């Protein structure tokens, strides 16, 4: 585990303190900080973070605004047109924001800061904010995916939770031992998202969804990727509660099938202890701690034939290209993203528990996180897999949202048993999806040329 030099960290902090000391005592820098909230509900308490920052840097005053997530990009366009971009902003679509010239280049700040080290960050979490050799945003929130296990049900079935270094074959066999179809018991609740998450475990050439690592095209015609999708679909139809709603091939949304509703009513199979495992994210720990009425823990995604990969989601932030206070805005971004002391503070002031995993590797920071009573013991095992984590690519890859209009319907046909993978994906879907991706990639490159130069 890499430890950052305390001396260097102190030097940076002192430089910021000195810069503020030379100001007039009554001179306060005011910064606007903007993020989004889902469904218009600000469930992420930014104020405790801001208050902790302002206590450390009293000459910088930060005011937070949140926008409903669905309106965020359009609001940013409105502000940009009016010349009123915030000083600090969450980045919903990094390439869009760079193409539009909304983001300031963080690279000069990072090159001048000896405490910055890309190796501090997990997996490929820096990639969304890295464009043509420059950093335009940094991750300040990190979420990891894993499987949540109902230990009471597993023990009831005479089994134990597998070892965290398990494989996809182990997962399949484990669920087979848990399944009781006649009684509506299954090993897994709904593995729908496995379609996105499992291809990197079967092939080192891809990230989520079978997308090539450089984001330029899909590899649906690759034998390893095809094996992943076939495995996932077979697993869904043979080890999951949703198989009840997929059995007759009548609809792709099994939760709304009459047979599924008859089996489980209005309570999810996992919540009523009819499914032993389901997929979830680290943002749910506090809710699970407060609401689960059974013993539970988490376990990392299993390793496939190629590797063990944990799915990650990052929220990134940057400074606007028009801020009048780039140094102070960057001080806040630094505090929220890779300042070790700041992460120690966040682990203690964000209540009832931190909303985000620490974005950086630091033993003391993580021990503070693990000390929270809402964090399950299995998170230590998930933590060990984070260096191999892969970030969801939709917010940083041109063409992804549009290409799902091609992939989604074909996937549903395959899941319902109305077509085979080999009938449609290696040829029809692969060709159509990659044509769209090529067009989106080329358009993005032309737009970046206009902003950043060739």
N, C-alpha and C positions, 0 to 999 in steps of 0.2 A: 504494500500500500504506500502510495507516494505521499510524503509529507511536505508541505510548503514551508519555506523558511520563515520562522517567526520574525527574524530581523527584517527581512524584505517587506513583510506585511506591515511591520511597524513603520518602516520608512515611507511607504505609500500613504499610510494614515497620517503621518506627521506632515507630509507635503500638503495634503488636503487641509489639515488644520492650520498650517502656516498660511496657505492661500486665503483662508477665511479670516485669519487674524489681521491681515494687512488691510482689510476692508474697514470702513467706518463701522463703529459698533452697532449702529442702528440700520445698517444696510442688510436687507434680507432678500435673497433670491427666491422668487416664486415660480414654481414649476407645475404645469398641468400634466397629469398622469392619467391615461385612459386605457380601459380594458373592456372586456365584454362579459355579459352574464347570460346564462341560458334561460330562455323563457322570461327574460326581464327580471329575474330574481337574483340579486347579488348575494350568492351564498358563500362567496369567498371573502373573508374579512381582510381587506387590504389595509384597513386603518391601523391595525396593530403592527403591521410591518412598517408602515409609513412612520408611525410614532416612534418606533425603535430607531429608524434611520435618522429622524430629525433630532432625536436625543443625542445621537453621535455627531451629527452635523447641524448644529442649531442655526447656522446662517442660511440653510436651504429649507424652504417651506414647500411641501408637496401637497397638492390637492388632487384627489382621485375622483374620476367620473367613470361610471360604467354604462355601457350601451347594450341593449339586447343583441345577442350574438348574430341573429339573422339580419340585423340592420347595420352591423358594424362597418362593413366595407363601404356601403353607400354613404354612411355618415362621414367616413374618412374622406371620401371623394368630395363631399360638400364642404368640409373644412379646408381641404386642399385648394379647391376652387376659390374659396374666400380668403386664402392666405392665413388660415387660422388653425394649422395643425397643432396638436398638443406637443409638448416638449418630449414626453416619453410615452410610448405606445406599445400595446401588445400587438403582435404581428400575426394576423390571421392567414395571410398568404404571402410568403416572403418574396417570391418572384414578382407578383403583382405590385407589391409595395416598392420594390427596387425599380421595376420598369416605369412606375409612375413618378419616381424621384422623391418618394416620401421619406425614405430612410437615410440617415446620415451614416457614413462609413466609420465603423468602430475600429478598423484595423490600426490607425495611428495611435489610438489610445492603448490598445492591447500590446502593440510593439514597444510602447514606452513603459509598460508595467511589467517588471520582472517577476511578479507573482502570478501572472497569467501563464498557464500551461495547458494546451489542448488535452493532454493526457489526464487532466483532472476529471474530465467529463466521461460519462459512460457511453459505450457503444458508439453509434453514429449520431449522437444527439446534437452535435454541432453542425451537421450537414445542412439542416433546413435553412440556417442563417448564413451559409457560406456560399458566395457567388463569385465565380471567376477569381478566386484567390483572395477575396476580401470578406470580412465579417460585417454583416449588416444587422444581425440580431443574435442574441444569446439565450439559451434556455434558463428560465427562472422557475419553472414548475415541471416536475417529472412525475409521470404515473406509469406503473408497471402492471402488466397483466399476468394472471396466474389462474390456477384452479382452486376454488373454495370447496372444502370437504366437510360433510356432515359426519363427524366422528361417531356420534351415537348410532346412526344408521349403519355405518361401516362395521362397527363392533357388533351390532345386532345380527349382521349377516355372517359373523364369525371371521371377519377379516381385519387387517391392520392397514393403515395408510402406507403406501409404498415408500421406498427410499427416494429422496429428492433427485438422485441421479438416474432415475428410471428412464425407460424408452417408450416409444410409441407402441411397440409390441407389448410392453408391460401394461400400458394404459388399456389397450384393447382387451387383454386377458383379464385384467382387474374388473373391468365393466362386465365382461361375460359372466364372471362369478357373482356379480351383484344383481344381474337382471332377473326379474321375476315377471315376465310379461302378463301372465294370467292374473297377477295381483297389481299390475301397473307400477312395479318397482323397476327402476333402471339405474345403471351406473352413472349416466350423465343426463342432465336436464336438456340442454339445447346447445349443440356444438356448432351452430351456424357460423360463428365468427372464425372457426378453425379454417375455413376456406381461405381467409385472409392470412391467418397467423402461421399455418403449418408449412407452406412451401419452402421457407428458408431452412427448415429443419431437414428437408429432403435434398436440397440443392444449395451449394455455396454460391451459385450464380445469381440468386434472386433475393429480393426482399418480400414484403407483404404482397399478396395477390399474384405471385408469380411474375412480378415486375423485375426487370433486369436491374442490377445494382446501380447503374448510372441513370436509371429512370427513363431511358429512351424507348424501350419496347418491352412487350410481354414475351414470355417463353412458354406459351402453351403447347408448342410442338416439341419441347425438350422432354426426353423420357423421364428424367428425375422429377421434373415439375408435374408431368402427367401422373406419375406414381403418387405424388402428394395429394393431388385433387381426387384421384380415385380412392385413396385411402380414407380421406376425410368423408367422402360421400358414403362409402361403405360403412364407416364408423357411425355416421349419423343415422343410417337406416337400420343398424343392428344393435346399437348400444345406448340410445337416447330416448327419453320420453316423447320427444317430438316425432319419433318414428310412427307413433299411433296416428298422427295427423297426415303423415306422408304415405301411408301404406297403400292407399288406393289410387294415388297419383292424380287426385282431383284438384288439388290446390297447393300452391307453393308456400302458403302461410299456415303451417300446421297448428299453430296456437288457436286459430279460428275454426278449425275443423270440428264438426259435431262430435266425433269420436274422442278427440282430445278434451273437449269441454265436459263430456260425460264422465271421462276418467278422472279429471282433476278439478272440475268446477271453476271457481274464481280465485283459487289459491295456487300459486306456482308449485310445480312438483317438488322443487328443492325446499321451499318454505314449509311444505307439509310433510317433509321427510319421506318423500317417494322417489327422489333422485339423490344419489349420494354426492354428486359433484356438479358444480356449474362454474362458468367462467366469470371473473369479475376483475375490478381494477382497485388499485390502492386508495383511490379517493373514497372508497366505501367503508373503510375500516371503522370509522366512528359510528356510522349507522349500524353496521353489523354488530359491533360491540354492544350497542344499546338495545338492539331489537331481536337478535337471534336468541331463541329459547333452548337451543341444543348446543352441545359441545362442538366446536368447529376449529379448523385450522386451514392453512393454505399450503399449496405445494407448487413448485415451478412447473412450467410446461415441460413435457418429457422431451428427451433427445430423439431426433429422427435418425435416419441412416447417415446424414451428413454432420449434424451438430445439434446442440441444445440452444434454442433461441428464445429469448423472452421478448414479447411485444411491448413497445414503449410508446407513450404519447408525451410530447413536450409542448409546453406553451413558451414561446419566445418573446422577447421584448427588445426594443431598440430606441434610439433617439431620432427625432425628426430632423430632416435636412434643413429645416428653417428655424430651429430653436436658437434663441439669442444667447442661451447659456449652455453650450455643449459640454463644458467641463463639469458643471454641476449636474447636468442630466446624465452624463456618463458615470459620475460618482454614484448616482442612484442605481443605474443599471448594473454597475460593478457590485454594489452592495447586495443586490437582489439575485445575482447569478453565480459569482464565484468567490466572493469574499468569505473566507473561512470563519472569521469572527461573527460576521453577519448571519451565517447559517447556524452557528451555535445559538445566537440570539433568537432567530426564527423558531428553532426547535423548542424554545422555552416559552415564547410569548404567544404563539399561535395555539389557541385553545378551542375546543377541548383537546385537539391534537393537530399537528401540522397538516394542512391540506395537501401539501406536496412532499414527495420524497426529496431528500437533498439531491441536487443536480451534480454534486461533485463527490469524489472519493476522499474522505477524511475520517479517520477512526473515531475521533472525539465527537464529531458532528453526528455520525451514524449511531454511536452509543447513546447519545441524547435522544435520537429518534426511537431506537429500540426500547428505551426506558419507558415510553408512553404505554400505559396499560391497555390501550385500544389496539396496539400493534400486535398481531398474532406471532407466535414463536416461529412459524414457518417463513416469516419475512426474512429472517437471516439466510435461509436457503435461497430465496429469490434474489436477495442482494448479491449473493455469490455469482449469479448468472448475469448480472447487469452489464458487465464488460462485453458480453456477447449479445446485448440487446439491439433491437432494430426498431427505428422510429417509423410510425405510420407516415406514408409518403404523400398523402393527398394534398396537404397544405404546401408542399414544396416541389411538386412535379406537374408541369403543364400537361393538360389533357386528361388527367385522372377522373375528374367528375364526369366529363362527357363520355369517356369510354365505358363507364358502367352502364350506359344506356344500351350498349352492345353486349357486355358480359352478363349483366344481371338476368335478362330474359333467357339467355342460353343456359345459364347456371340453373335456373329454375326448372327448365325442361329436363336437364340431367338429374337433378335431385328428385324429381317426381317420377323418374324412370321412363320418361317419354322419349329419351334419346340417350345414346351412349356418349361418353367423353370423346372417343375416337371418331364419332360421326361428325362432330361439330367444332370442337375446340382446336385441334392441331391445324386445321385448314381454315374454315369459314371465319370463326371468331378470331383466330390469330391474325389472319390477313386484314380483317376489318379494323380490329383494335389497333394494330400497329400502323396502318395507314393514318388513322386519326392521330396517333401519338407522334408520328413523323411530322405531320402538319403542325401540330401544337408545338413541338420542339423547335421546328424551323421558325415559326412565328415568334416564339419567345426569344430565340437567339437574335433575330433581326431587331426586336425591340430593345434587347439589352445592348446591342451595338450602338443604338442611338443614345443610350444613357451613359454607358460605361466605355464606349469605344471598342473597336475590334481587338 
